[in-house]
Amino acid sequence: MKNTVTKQEHEVVYQELVALVKRHEGLVSSLEILAIASNMVGKLVAMQDQRSVTPVQAMSIVANNIEEGNRQVLATVLATKGNA
């Protein structure tokens, strides 16, 4: 089971979350944002309907999407020209 942000409606939600995080720039560090987001993911995993989603399935979705997010950022970074 590999669920990643691929649909347009997923991207819309993602962009809204990015805008929310940007509103707090300078108020909390990037490490604190990571901690807050991780805490939220933990809560979202715990709130899944255990009749239809096993803990293994939920964590697989989390892991796959962390990897996909990393790939997306690296692709963006590698595609930009440096200032050297």
Secondary structure, DSSP 8 states (H G I E B T S, - for coil): ----S-SHHHHHHHHHHHHHHHTTBTTB-HHHHHHHHHHHHHHHHHTS-TTT--HHHHHHHHHHHHHHHHHHHHHHHHHS----
